[in-house]
Amino acid sequence: MNYILFDGNVRDALLPFTYTRPVADIRIGILTIREKWEKVLGLTTTTITEEYLEEKYPMVEMAENVMINASFLPTKSLVEKVKSLSQNQAIFKGEEVIAFFTSDTQEEVDFDSYEAIEFDEEIIQVKNTWDIFSLNDKAIQADFELITEGRKSQPIPEGVQCINKENIFIEEGAEITFSTLNASTGPIYIGKNALVMESCSVRGPFVMCENSVLKMGAKIYGATTLGPYCKVGGEVNNSVMFGYSNKGHEGFLGNSVIGEWCNLGADTNTSNLKNNYAEVKLWSYETGRFARTGLQFCGLIMGDHSKCGINTMFNTGTVIGVSANVFGSGYPRNFIPSYSWGGASGFTTYQMRKVLEVAEVVMKRRSIELSEVDKNILDTVFEMTKTYRNY
């Protein structure tokens, strides 16, 4: 069977992250949503997404296909239902379609003619940007069981203090030196070739993906995920970093989501609680205004390739788009459009020539080339987001 992941109706609610990737390639837990589905299905997947992303994330259609809504995370029972789908069948969770069967001869899909299979069990759906950190605890638990089942962890190194060691899994090549791992509140997963430097204090659930680094004396609270090749120091609580991003020094990051190729300057601090303890509102690209989150704790949402200078201070519930560069004293506004350059004293447009220069240098440090496809995506997003930059 051919499986295709589609963005569904949550794509706009997951901006700025879905400016540069399909919903399927959002990381929550240990794996991206695509990696979760491919692991449980035992097959690769392709994607239906926005037209300007198709060259990087193409769709492959065959005679028979199963379309899967990428905002839903797989469970064992759901996967069984997905695998057993046949012609004119669809799986629903309430009014939301999870998956459906289609063929290359169908010109359109009319769900009124489909047999509706109701999925009435608990399932995680990523519908908003803040779901990525607020549901990360459950996602880590599920991924930890999926990845470690039937496998044996590398031994915990001498000198590492740990609690509930059976809930700690260390991959080959990982190094941990004179640190504390407390897995009593959730699992701890240390990925391949990851490095935990001296005197780090880690409280699960916590994930370090391959080649990520915890700097000396870091203080990490669950449920936190560091994607591949992230470097982190200071204090982090209930946050997700997608990959290739750095928070290398002191400062607090809490209840936040950081995209790829981002950098937080030394002593950057994010507020995750309003002084009056009120509900946090976040900028919504979907509605064009600030939306209620239902959360008391919510920090920073930062899109790919964005950076901030040393001593940057972010207000509770700040949203930053793609390729913004924030610096200077004071608190900048709590919605910073893509390709903005400046801070509390004001912003100008961060021109594409400079954006691409910086992206090329940053990615080259990881031996990755900024491809023409990636440049075209960034250029398209620049044009799409002009309406927000009324400087």
C-alpha positions in Angstrom: 0.0 0.0 0.0 1.1 3.6 -0.7 0.7 6.0 2.2 0.5 9.8 1.8 0.5 12.3 4.6 -1.6 15.4 4.1 -1.6 18.7 6.0 -5.3 18.9 6.7 -7.1 22.0 8.0 -4.6 22.7 10.8 -1.8 23.9 8.5 -2.4 27.6 9.0 -2.8 27.2 12.8 0.7 25.7 12.8 2.4 28.6 11.1 5.2 29.8 11.3 6.6 26.2 11.4 4.5 25.1 8.3 5.8 28.0 6.2 9.0 25.8 5.7 7.7 22.3 6.1 4.6 20.1 5.9 2.7 19.3 9.1 4.2 15.8 8.9 7.7 17.1 9.5 7.0 18.8 12.8 8.9 17.2 15.7 7.1 16.3 18.8 8.3 13.7 21.3 11.5 12.0 19.9 10.5 11.7 16.3 8.9 13.9 13.7 5.3 13.0 12.9 6.4 11.5 9.5 9.1 9.4 11.3 6.5 8.0 13.7 4.1 6.9 10.9 6.9 5.4 8.8 8.2 3.4 11.8 4.9 1.9 12.6 3.8 1.3 9.0 7.2 -0.1 8.0 7.1 2.0 4.8 8.2 5.4 3.6 5.6 8.1 3.0 5.2 11.1 0.7 3.2 14.3 1.2 0.4 16.5 0.0 1.3 20.0 1.0 1.5 23.6 -0.3 2.5 23.9 -3.9 5.7 25.9 -3.2 6.9 23.1 -0.9 6.2 20.3 -3.4 9.7 20.2 -5.0 11.3 19.4 -1.6 8.4 17.3 -0.3 6.9 15.6 -3.4 3.8 13.3 -3.5 4.0 9.9 -5.1 0.6 8.5 -6.1 0.0 4.9 -7.0 -3.1 2.9 -8.1 -4.2 2.5 -4.5 -3.4 4.9 -1.7 -4.2 5.6 1.9 -4.3 9.3 2.8 -3.4 10.1 6.4 -4.0 13.3 8.2 -0.6 14.3 9.5 -1.9 16.2 12.5 -2.8 12.8 14.2 0.0 10.8 15.9 -0.2 7.0 15.4 -1.2 4.5 18.0 -1.1 0.8 17.7 -4.9 0.4 17.3 -5.1 3.3 14.8 -2.4 1.8 12.7 -4.2 -1.5 12.5 -7.3 0.3 11.3 -5.3 2.3 8.7 -3.6 -0.8 7.4 -7.0 -2.5 6.9 -8.7 0.3 5.0 -10.2 -0.6 1.6 -12.0 1.1 -1.2 -14.6 3.7 0.0 -13.6 3.5 3.6 -12.5 6.4 5.9 -11.6 6.7 9.6 -13.0 9.6 11.5 -12.5 11.1 14.9 -15.7 13.0 15.4 -16.0 15.3 12.3 -12.3 15.1 11.6 -11.0 12.6 9.0 -7.9 10.7 10.1 -7.4 8.5 7.1 -9.1 7.4 3.9 -8.6 5.1 0.9 -8.4 6.5 -2.6 -7.3 5.4 -6.0 -5.6 7.3 -8.9 -8.8 7.0 -10.9 -10.9 9.0 -8.4 -11.4 12.6 -9.6 -12.7 13.7 -6.2 -13.4 12.3 -2.8 -17.0 12.4 -1.5 -17.1 11.3 2.1 -20.9 11.0 2.0 -20.3 7.9 -0.2 -17.7 6.4 2.1 -18.2 3.9 4.9 -17.2 6.0 8.0 -15.2 4.1 10.7 -15.3 5.9 14.0 -12.1 5.9 16.0 -13.2 6.4 19.6 -10.0 5.9 21.5 -7.7 8.5 22.9 -5.3 10.0 20.3 -3.0 13.0 20.1 -3.7 15.6 17.5 -1.4 18.6 16.9 -3.8 21.4 16.1 -2.0 24.5 17.4 1.6 25.6 17.8 1.3 25.4 21.6 0.2 21.8 21.4 3.8 20.9 20.4 5.1 21.6 23.9 1.9 21.0 25.9 1.5 17.5 24.4 5.2 16.7 24.3 5.0 14.7 27.6 2.6 12.2 26.1 4.5 12.1 22.8 7.8 11.4 24.5 6.3 8.5 26.4 4.8 7.0 23.3 8.0 7.4 21.2 10.2 6.0 24.0 8.2 2.8 24.1 8.2 2.6 20.3 11.9 3.1 19.9 13.2 1.1 22.8 11.0 -1.9 22.6 13.1 -5.1 22.5 16.3 -3.1 22.6 19.0 -2.8 25.3 20.4 0.6 26.3 24.1 1.3 26.4 25.4 1.2 30.1 25.1 4.3 32.2 28.6 5.7 32.6 30.5 5.6 35.9 30.1 8.8 37.8 26.6 9.6 36.5 24.0 9.7 39.2 20.6 8.4 38.2 17.1 7.7 39.5 14.9 5.0 37.9 17.6 3.8 35.6 15.3 1.4 33.8 13.5 4.5 32.4 16.8 5.7 30.8 17.9 4.7 27.3 21.3 5.7 25.9 22.1 5.1 22.2 25.5 4.0 20.9 28.2 6.7 20.9 26.5 9.0 23.4 28.7 10.5 26.2 27.6 11.5 29.6 30.0 12.9 32.2 29.4 13.5 35.9 25.8 14.5 35.6 22.4 13.7 37.2 19.6 11.9 35.4 16.2 11.7 37.2 13.8 9.6 35.2 11.3 9.2 38.0 8.9 11.7 36.3 9.3 10.4 32.8 11.7 8.6 30.4 15.1 10.0 29.4 16.4 9.3 25.9 20.0 10.1 24.9 20.4 9.8 21.2 23.3 8.5 19.1 26.6 10.5 19.5 24.9 13.0 21.9 27.0 14.7 24.5 26.0 15.6 28.1 28.8 17.7 29.6 29.8 17.8 33.2 27.4 18.8 36.0 24.1 18.8 34.0 20.9 18.2 35.9 18.2 16.5 33.9 14.7 15.6 34.9 12.5 13.6 32.6 10.7 13.2 30.3 13.7 14.4 28.3 15.0 13.7 24.8 18.3 14.4 23.1 18.4 13.4 19.5 21.5 12.4 17.6 24.6 14.7 17.9 22.9 17.1 20.3 24.9 18.7 23.1 24.1 19.7 26.7 26.6 22.3 27.9 28.2 22.2 31.3 25.8 22.9 34.2 22.6 22.9 32.1 19.4 22.5 34.1 16.7 20.7 32.1 13.1 20.0 33.2 10.6 17.8 31.3 9.0 17.6 29.0 11.8 18.8 26.7 13.0 17.7 23.3 16.3 18.7 21.7 16.3 17.7 18.0 19.4 16.6 16.2 22.5 18.8 16.4 21.1 21.2 19.0 23.4 22.8 21.6 21.8 23.9 24.8 22.9 25.5 28.1 21.3 27.3 30.9 17.7 26.5 32.1 15.1 24.8 29.8 11.6 23.7 30.8 8.9 22.0 28.7 10.3 23.1 25.3 10.9 21.6 21.9 13.7 22.5 19.6 13.2 20.9 16.1 16.9 20.6 15.2 20.1 22.4 14.3 19.3 25.2 16.7 21.3 26.6 19.6 20.7 28.0 23.0 24.3 27.7 24.1 24.5 29.8 27.2 22.7 30.9 30.4 19.1 32.2 30.3 15.7 30.6 30.6 13.6 29.0 27.9 10.2 27.7 29.0 7.0 26.3 27.4 8.4 27.2 24.0 8.9 25.8 20.5 12.1 26.7 18.5 12.3 25.7 14.8 15.4 24.7 12.8 18.6 26.8 12.3 17.7 29.2 15.1 20.1 30.8 17.6 19.3 32.3 21.0 22.1 34.7 22.2 23.7 34.5 25.6 21.4 35.3 28.5 18.3 35.3 26.3 15.3 34.9 28.6 11.7 34.1 27.8 8.8 34.9 30.1 6.3 32.0 30.2 3.9 33.4 32.8 2.1 36.8 32.9 2.5 39.0 36.0 -1.2 38.8 36.6 -1.3 35.0 36.0 -3.8 35.5 33.2 -4.4 33.2 30.2 -1.8 33.7 27.5 -2.8 34.7 24.0 -0.7 34.0 21.0 -0.7 35.6 17.5 -2.7 33.4 15.1 -1.8 33.5 11.4 -5.1 31.7 10.8 -7.3 34.5 12.2 -4.9 37.5 11.9 -5.3 38.3 15.6 -4.3 37.1 19.0 -5.9 33.8 20.0 -6.7 32.3 23.4 -4.6 29.3 24.2 -6.2 28.2 27.4 -2.7 28.1 28.9 -1.3 29.9 31.9 2.3 29.0 30.8 3.4 29.8 27.3 6.8 31.3 26.2 8.3 31.7 22.8 7.3 30.3 19.3 10.2 30.9 16.9 10.2 29.9 13.2 13.1 28.5 11.2 16.3 30.6 10.7 15.4 33.2 13.3 18.0 34.6 15.7 18.2 36.9 18.7 21.2 38.8 20.2 22.6 38.6 23.7 20.4 39.6 26.6 17.3 39.5 24.6 14.1 39.5 26.6 10.9 38.1 25.3 7.4 38.7 26.7 5.0 35.9 27.6 3.5 34.4 24.4 5.8 35.8 21.8 5.6 34.6 18.2 8.5 35.1 15.8 8.2 34.2 12.1 10.8 32.8 9.7 14.3 34.5 9.3 13.8 37.3 11.8 16.8 38.9 13.5 16.0 40.4 17.0 18.4 42.4 19.1 18.7 45.4 21.5 17.5 46.3 24.9 13.9 46.2 26.1 11.0 43.9 25.2 10.2 43.7 21.5 6.5 43.3 20.5 5.0 39.8 21.1 4.4 39.2 17.4 7.5 39.7 15.2 6.8 39.0 11.5 9.0 37.0 9.3 12.1 38.7 7.8 12.1 41.4 10.5 15.3 43.1 11.6 15.5 45.1 14.9 14.0 45.0 18.4 12.0 47.1 20.9 13.1 50.4 19.3 11.6 49.3 15.9 12.0 47.0 13.0 13.0 47.2 9.3 12.8 44.5 6.7 15.6 41.8 6.8 16.5 41.7 3.1 16.7 38.4 1.3 20.3 38.9 0.2 21.4 39.1 3.8 19.0 36.3 4.9 20.5 33.9 2.4 24.1 34.9 3.2 23.6 34.1 6.9 21.7 30.9 6.2 24.5 29.6 4.0 27.1 30.3 6.6 25.1 28.8 9.4 24.3 25.6 7.5 27.8 25.2 6.2 29.0 24.9 9.8 27.0 21.7 9.9 28.3 20.6 6.5 24.9 21.1 4.9 24.3 23.2 1.8 21.5 25.7 1.4 20.1 24.3 -1.8 18.3 26.2 -4.5 15.1 24.5 -3.5 15.5 25.8 0.1 16.3 29.3 -1.3 13.2 29.3 -3.4 11.1 28.3 -0.3 12.6 31.1 1.7 12.0 33.6 -1.1 8.4 32.5 -1.5 7.8 32.9 2.3 9.3 36.4 2.1 6.7 37.3 -0.5 3.9 35.6 1.4 4.6 37.4 4.6 5.0 41.0 3.2 1.6 41.9 4.5 2.8 41.6 8.1 5.8 43.9 7.6 4.2 47.4 7.6 7.3 49.2 8.7 
